[in-house]
Amino acid sequence: MAIINISHVSKQYGKIHALKDVSLQVEKGTVFGFLGPNGAGKTTLIRVLTGLITPSSGNCFIDSEPITTSNKQKIGYLAQQPTYYPWMTARELLYLSGRLYGMEKQNLNKNITRMLEICGITDAAERRIGGFSGGMKQRLGIAQAILHNPQVVFLDEPVSALDPQGRKEVLQLIKSLSEQTTIFMSSHILDDVQRVCDEVAIIRDGTIRIHEKTKTLLQTHAQSVVECEFNQNQDAVGFKNELQLHNIHASVSHSKVIMNNSTYELHQKQIFSILAKSQWELLRLEHQEATLEDVFMLHMQGGKS
């Protein structure tokens, strides 16, 4: 069942078309990854879905209802660069947010304590937000976004300000939250999206280029590769040139020669014969599984959607 339904949404700022006839559905209980380069329309669509801006045309529905001020309680939102009153403590900010959502005081205080614990900032609950690091503000933002138990949470670059350990913890939190709410997140960190997202959509120039389940996307739109790394770049170039003489396609990146796994398997005997007869110093030969980055780069370079 689709909890987010976007139907032919466009957004225009003067002559700039930020969104162009976007249609998209997100199933309930999904961790949905939304990818695209800067200026592609990611944040614009999230702002439309959260009711912060209105589309020039088209409609958006959350749980079969159009987005209005009366049903925004169904939505949680963490902006890409959240800003808070620096003189407030974390607990005070969450209390203010809960009251604005109409939460009763008794339930609100219980929820605040639980959210502070879930997001790992209990020890900083009474500290002024002005002294928080970027990562702590991000955790506070997630706590604020899920405080009122929304049906859908929109996270715009939720781990961009975190160190590796913080990213890991927040990603685990996001994955666990999917048991009780739907997560719609944008990110530039493709490895993180691949780890936690059930489905992925890629937007480019305001249009959706592809939308698939993550596993299907990797199986059908990306290929695993074999990397041959040499001690010197000139050795890699020499190996690649020799492969071309045998009609074996490969590319060079620094001191690595890269070929599709299917090409490697088809010409494996020839490849090892070429290596055995050469004086090149091969450091490693390694299979690399297909990644979401491969798919993303394909579509950013004008590949077919």
C-alpha positions in Angstrom: 0.0 0.0 0.0 1.4 3.4 -1.0 1.6 5.9 1.8 3.2 8.6 -0.3 1.6 9.3 -3.7 3.0 12.0 -6.0 1.1 12.6 -9.1 2.5 14.8 -12.0 4.1 17.4 -9.7 5.9 20.3 -11.3 7.5 23.3 -9.6 8.7 26.4 -11.4 10.6 29.4 -10.2 10.4 32.0 -12.9 12.1 30.3 -15.9 13.6 27.6 -13.7 11.8 24.3 -13.8 12.9 22.6 -10.5 10.5 19.7 -10.8 9.1 18.4 -14.1 6.0 16.2 -14.0 7.2 14.0 -11.2 5.2 10.9 -10.3 6.2 8.6 -7.5 4.8 6.1 -5.0 6.4 5.0 -1.8 5.1 1.9 0.1 4.3 2.0 3.8 7.1 0.8 6.0 9.8 1.5 3.4 13.1 3.2 3.9 13.2 5.1 0.6 16.4 6.6 -0.8 16.2 9.7 -2.9 19.3 10.5 -4.9 20.5 13.2 -7.3 23.2 15.7 -7.8 23.1 19.3 -6.4 20.3 21.2 -8.0 18.5 18.1 -9.3 15.3 18.8 -7.3 15.6 16.6 -4.2 15.1 19.3 -1.6 12.4 21.0 -3.6 10.3 17.8 -3.7 10.8 17.2 0.0 9.6 20.7 0.7 6.6 20.1 -1.4 5.9 16.8 0.4 6.2 18.5 3.8 3.9 21.4 2.8 6.6 24.0 3.0 6.0 25.1 -0.6 3.2 24.4 -3.0 3.7 22.8 -6.4 3.0 24.7 -9.6 0.9 21.8 -10.7 0.1 18.2 -9.7 -0.8 16.7 -6.4 0.8 15.0 -3.4 -0.9 12.7 -0.9 0.1 11.3 2.4 -1.9 8.3 3.5 -4.5 9.1 0.7 -5.0 12.6 2.0 -3.7 15.8 0.3 -1.1 17.7 2.4 -2.7 20.4 4.4 -2.1 22.2 7.7 -4.7 19.9 9.4 -2.8 16.7 8.7 0.8 17.7 9.0 0.9 15.8 12.2 1.3 12.7 10.0 4.7 14.1 8.9 8.1 14.5 10.5 10.9 16.5 8.9 14.6 17.0 9.3 16.0 19.8 7.1 19.4 19.5 5.5 20.8 22.2 7.7 18.6 22.5 10.7 18.8 25.6 12.9 17.6 26.0 16.4 17.3 28.6 19.2 20.9 28.4 20.6 19.8 29.5 24.1 17.4 26.5 24.4 18.4 23.1 25.8 17.7 20.0 23.9 14.9 19.0 26.2 13.3 22.5 26.0 13.3 22.4 22.2 11.7 19.0 22.1 9.1 20.1 24.6 8.3 23.2 22.4 8.0 21.0 19.3 5.7 18.6 21.0 3.4 21.3 22.2 3.3 22.8 18.7 2.2 19.3 17.5 -0.6 19.3 20.2 0.9 16.5 22.3 -0.3 16.2 25.9 2.2 17.1 28.6 2.3 13.7 30.2 2.8 11.7 27.0 5.2 14.4 25.7 7.6 14.2 28.6 7.7 10.4 28.3 8.3 10.7 24.6 11.1 13.3 25.0 13.0 11.0 27.4 12.6 8.1 25.0 13.7 10.1 21.9 16.7 11.5 23.8 17.8 8.0 24.6 17.1 6.6 21.1 19.1 9.4 19.5 22.0 9.1 21.9 21.8 12.6 23.4 20.4 11.9 26.9 23.6 13.2 28.5 23.2 16.5 26.6 19.5 17.0 27.4 20.1 20.0 29.7 22.9 21.6 27.6 22.3 24.7 25.5 22.0 23.8 21.8 24.4 26.6 20.9 27.2 24.5 22.2 26.2 21.3 20.2 28.4 19.9 17.5 27.0 19.4 14.0 26.5 15.7 14.7 24.6 16.4 18.0 22.4 18.8 16.2 21.6 16.2 13.6 20.7 13.7 16.3 18.5 16.3 18.0 16.8 17.0 14.6 16.0 13.3 14.2 14.6 13.2 17.7 12.4 16.2 16.9 11.2 14.7 13.6 10.0 11.5 15.2 8.8 12.9 18.6 5.1 12.8 17.7 5.2 9.4 16.1 4.5 10.5 12.5 3.5 8.1 9.7 6.2 9.5 7.4 9.5 11.0 8.3 11.4 13.1 5.7 15.2 13.3 6.2 17.2 15.6 4.0 20.8 14.5 4.2 20.4 13.1 7.7 24.0 11.8 8.2 26.0 14.5 6.3 27.4 16.1 9.5 28.3 12.9 11.3 31.6 11.1 11.8 31.8 7.4 10.7 30.7 6.1 14.1 27.9 8.6 14.3 26.8 7.7 10.8 26.6 4.0 11.7 24.5 4.7 14.8 22.1 7.0 13.0 21.7 4.6 10.0 20.9 1.8 12.5 18.4 4.1 14.1 16.8 4.9 10.7 16.5 1.2 9.8 14.9 0.4 13.2 12.5 3.3 12.8 11.1 1.7 9.6 9.3 -0.8 11.8 7.0 2.0 13.0 7.1 4.6 10.3 8.0 5.2 6.6 11.4 6.9 6.0 12.0 9.1 3.0 15.6 10.2 2.9 17.9 12.0 0.6 21.6 11.6 0.8 24.9 12.1 -1.1 26.5 9.2 0.7 25.5 6.4 -1.7 27.0 3.6 0.4 24.8 4.5 3.2 21.7 4.5 1.0 22.6 1.1 -0.3 23.0 -0.2 3.2 19.6 0.9 4.6 17.2 1.7 1.8 14.7 -0.8 0.5 13.9 1.3 -2.6 15.8 4.1 -4.5 14.8 6.8 -7.0 17.3 8.9 -8.9 16.3 12.4 -9.9 18.1 14.5 -12.5 17.2 17.9 -13.9 13.9 17.8 -12.1 12.7 14.4 -13.5 12.8 10.9 -12.1 15.2 8.9 -14.1 14.8 5.5 -12.4 12.8 4.0 -9.4 13.4 0.5 -8.3 13.9 -1.7 -5.3 17.5 -1.5 -4.3 18.3 -5.1 -5.0 16.6 -5.1 -8.4 18.5 -1.9 -9.3 21.9 -3.4 -8.5 21.0 -6.6 -10.4 19.7 -5.1 -13.5 21.4 -1.7 -13.9 25.0 -2.3 -12.7 27.7 -4.8 -13.4 30.3 -6.2 -11.1 33.9 -5.5 -12.3 37.4 -6.8 -12.0 40.2 -4.5 -11.0 43.9 -5.1 -11.8 46.1 -2.8 -9.9 49.7 -2.3 -10.9 52.7 -0.7 -9.2 52.9 2.0 -11.8 50.4 3.8 -14.0 52.4 3.1 -17.2 52.1 -0.7 -16.5 48.4 -0.3 -16.3 48.3 1.6 -19.6 50.5 -1.1 -21.2 48.3 -3.9 -20.0 45.2 -2.1 -21.2 46.8 -1.5 -24.7 47.7 -5.2 -24.9 44.1 -6.2 -24.0 42.8 -3.9 -26.8 45.0 -5.8 -29.3 43.1 -8.9 -28.3 39.7 -7.1 -28.6 39.3 -7.2 -24.8 37.7 -3.9 -23.6 39.0 -2.3 -20.4 39.6 1.1 -18.9 42.4 2.7 -16.9 41.9 4.7 -13.7 45.3 5.8 -12.2 47.2 2.5 -11.8 44.1 0.3 -12.2 42.8 -1.5 -15.2 39.0 -2.1 -14.9 36.9 -4.5 -16.9 33.4 -5.9 -16.6 33.2 -9.2 -14.8 31.5 -10.8 -17.8 34.4 -9.7 -20.0 36.9 -11.1 -17.5 35.2 -14.5 -17.4 35.0 -14.7 -21.2 38.7 -13.9 -21.7 40.2 -15.2 -18.5 42.8 -17.5 -20.1 44.0 -14.8 -22.5 44.2 -12.2 -19.7 46.4 -14.5 -17.5 48.5 -15.4 -20.6 49.1 -11.7 -21.3 50.1 -11.1 -17.6 52.4 -14.1 -17.5 54.4 -13.0 -20.5 54.8 -9.4 -19.3 57.2 -7.6 -16.9 54.4 -5.6 -15.3 54.2 -5.6 -11.5 50.7 -6.6 -10.7 49.8 -5.8 -7.1 46.3 -7.3 -6.9 43.5 -8.7 -9.0 40.1 -8.3 -7.3 36.4 -8.7 -8.0 34.3 -5.7 -7.1 30.6 -6.1 -6.6 28.2 -3.7 -8.3 27.4 -0.7 -6.1 24.7 2.0 -6.1 27.5 4.4 -7.1 27.8 2.6 -10.4 24.1 3.0 -11.1 24.2 6.6 -10.0 27.1 7.5 -12.2 25.5 5.7 -15.2 22.5 8.0 -15.0 24.5 11.1 -14.3 26.5 10.5 -17.4 23.4 10.3 -19.6 22.8 6.5 -19.4 19.3 5.2 -20.3 16.8 5.3 -17.5 
